[in-house]
């Protein structure tokens, strides 16, 4: 059942979102050649402790998956989402995806950003910018009375007109006291289809866009999803509240995407 948030609950989600946005903005400074993904995770952990928050991701184990061992998902190049931080070091030209969530006063915030490491090639930059535009196009559609299919269609149209493909195996989601709540929010769809949006709904919209085909392969760690054809992938996400006056992006802070 879809949980509509009260004004008091929305205020807590604003705080959760603010923390997520501020931490991701801070972590952007670390996206430099030579740093390991484990070092980025260590700084994310430090930020969580300093802010007296809880991680949304650490030990998360949906559907029998192994517990996720980090507080941030870090995916590089052909990795789409849910990459596990480790010894891997970043190199000039990498396309870096950071997906981060925290709990404040019992409520989750969730956001993701794709960053260039050093100088990236033109196709990677085009992919990154297209994904960011598709997120904005989807958010602009998130108004009371619109349908989930309208949002997904707005994302898909922006992506496919640039010759890229939308991942279908992973979708956006409701969010609140649980990291993943109903409804699912695909990044593709047909206008006029699906659940109608209502004020009080809070959704995490997260386009995942591949330079090649939309197909996905899972790596042996049980978490990391990568493109089946080895092409690069980009990922952006915001937590968005549906209000009577339109969408309110809870995880956007000054200076962020």
N, C-alpha and C positions, 0 to 999 in steps of 0.2 A: 504494500500500500504506500502511495506517495505521501510523504509527510510535509505538510505546509508549515513553514516556520513562523513563530510568533515574532512580534517586534523585539521582545527580549532575547529570543534565540538568535535573531538576525544580528543583534548587536554583538553577541559573542562570536558569531561567524565573521563579522567584520574584523574583530580583533585577531582571530585565527588567520584570516586572509592577509591582514596587514603584516603579521609576523612572517608568513610565507613569502610575501612579496619582498620584504626587506632583506631576508636571508638570501634569497635568490639574487637580488641586486648586489649584495656583498660578495657572493660566490662568483659572480661574473668576473671579478678582478683576478681570480685564480686561473682563468682559462688561457693559460700560456704554455708554449712548448716546454717540455721537461718535467712538468708536474705530474704526479701519479694520480689516478682516480681515487686511490685510497686516501691520499692527502686531502682531496676535496671532501670526501666523506668525513674525515676527522675534523675538518673545520665546520662542517654542517652539524656534527655532534656537539662541538663546543658552543656553537650558536644556540642550540636547543637547551643546553645546560644553563648558559648565561641568562637566557630569557625565561627559564623555569617552565619549559613546555614539555610535551611528550611527542615522540615521533609517531607519525601515522603509519610508517612503513616497516620499522624494525620488528622482526618476528611475525609479520603479517603472513598468513598461510591460508589463502582461500582454496576451497575445493581440493584439499589434499596435497597442495603444492608444498615443497619444503619451505620452512620459515625463511622469510627474506632477511638476509644478514646485515643490512646496512640501513642508514636513515635517509639515503638519497639514491635514486636510480640514475646511473650514469651510462649513457649509451653513446657509441662513437661510430661515425661513418655509416656502414650498412646496418648497424644495430638500430632497431626502431624504438624499442622501449624496454624497460625493466632490466637494463644492464646492471651487473653487480660490480661495485668498485673493487679494485685490487691493485696489483703491481703495475699494470699497464700505464705507460707514460704517454702523454700527449705529444703530438708532433705538429710542426707547421703544416697547415693545410687541412687539418682534421675538422670534422663537423661534430661538435659536442652537444649532447642533449642532457640537460639536468631536469629531473622530475622530483619534486620535493613536497612533503606534506607534514603538518604538525597538528596537534590537538591543543586547543585552548578552552578551558572550562567545559570540557566534555564535547566540544565541537571541532570538526576537521576543517582545514583549509588545504587546497591542493592546486599546484601550478607547475608548469613546465616551460622551459625556454631552450631554444637552439642557438648555439654560439659558434662563431668562427674562431678557430685557433690559428693565430697568425694570419697569413694571407691564404684565402681559399680560392678555388677556381670559380670561373664564372657560372657554371652550371650549379654548383653548390650554393652560391650566393642567390641565384635565381630561385632555387628550391626553397631556401630559407625564407626569402622575402614573400614568395607565393604562399607558403604555409602560414606566415604571420597575417597576410591579407585575408586568407580563408578563415582564420580565427576571428578577425574583426568582422568579416561578412556574416559569420554565424551569430556572433554576439549581437549585431545590429538587428537581427531577426527575433531575438529572444524577448518578446513582448506578450503580455496577456492576450489570449485569443488566437495567437499563432499556434502552429502545431510542430511537433518534433520533426516531421518530414520537411517542413519549411526551413528549419534550421540546418538539417543535414543537406538539403538541396543547395542552400546558399554556399556551404562549404565546398561541396562537390563541384559545383559550377565554377567557382573561382579556381579550383585546382586543375580541373580537366581542360579548361580553356588554355592553360599553359603547357599542356602535354604531359602532366604528371598524373599519378594515380593515388587514390585514397585507400588507406588500409581498411579492410573490412573485418578483420579478426579481432580488433580491439576498438572499443567505442567509449564515448563519454558516459557520464553517470550522474545520478542524483548523489547528494552529499549532505551530511549533517552530523548527527551523533555517530553514524557509521561512515567509514570512508567511501563505501559503495552502497548506495541506496537506489531504489527504483525512482525514475525510469531509466532505462538505457537510452543514450543519445548517440545514435550513429552519425558519422560524418558523411553520410550519403543518404539520399531519400528522394521521395516525390512530394511536391507541394500538396498541402491539404490532407496529408496522411498522418496517422499517429496521434498520440496523446495531445490534447489541447493544453497549452501553457496557462498557468494561473499564478496570480500574485501570491508570494509566499513560497513558491518552489525555489530551490537552490540546486543548480546543476554545474558540474564540471564539464566544460566543453573542451575537447582536446584533439584537434586534427593531427593525424599522423600521415605524412605524405611521402611517397616514394618517387624517386626519379625514374624508376623503371616500372615493372608490374606491381600489382597490389599484393601478390602472394607472399606469405610469411613462412619462415622456417624457425623452429625452436632449437636453441643450443642445448648442449648436454647438461648445463647447470640447472635446467628446469625452469628458468626464469627469462633469460635473455631472448627476445624475439628479434630476428634479423630478416632482411629482405631475401627472398628465395633466389633472386637473380644476382645478388651481390651489389645492386645499385645502392646509392646513398639514400638516407631517409632523414626527414625533419619532423619535429614535434613541438607544438606550442599548446599551452593549456591555461585556462583561467577558471576560477570558481565564480559563478555569476548568480546573483539573486534576481528573480523576476519580481518587479515591483509595478504598481499601478502606473508609474510614470516612465517605465521602461527598464532595460537591464542595468543592474548595478554590478560592476566588476569588483569583487571583494578582494582579489589578490593583486590588483594593480596599485602600485605606489609611484610617487614622482620619480621619474628617471627609468622606470621599467617599461617593458614592451606593452 
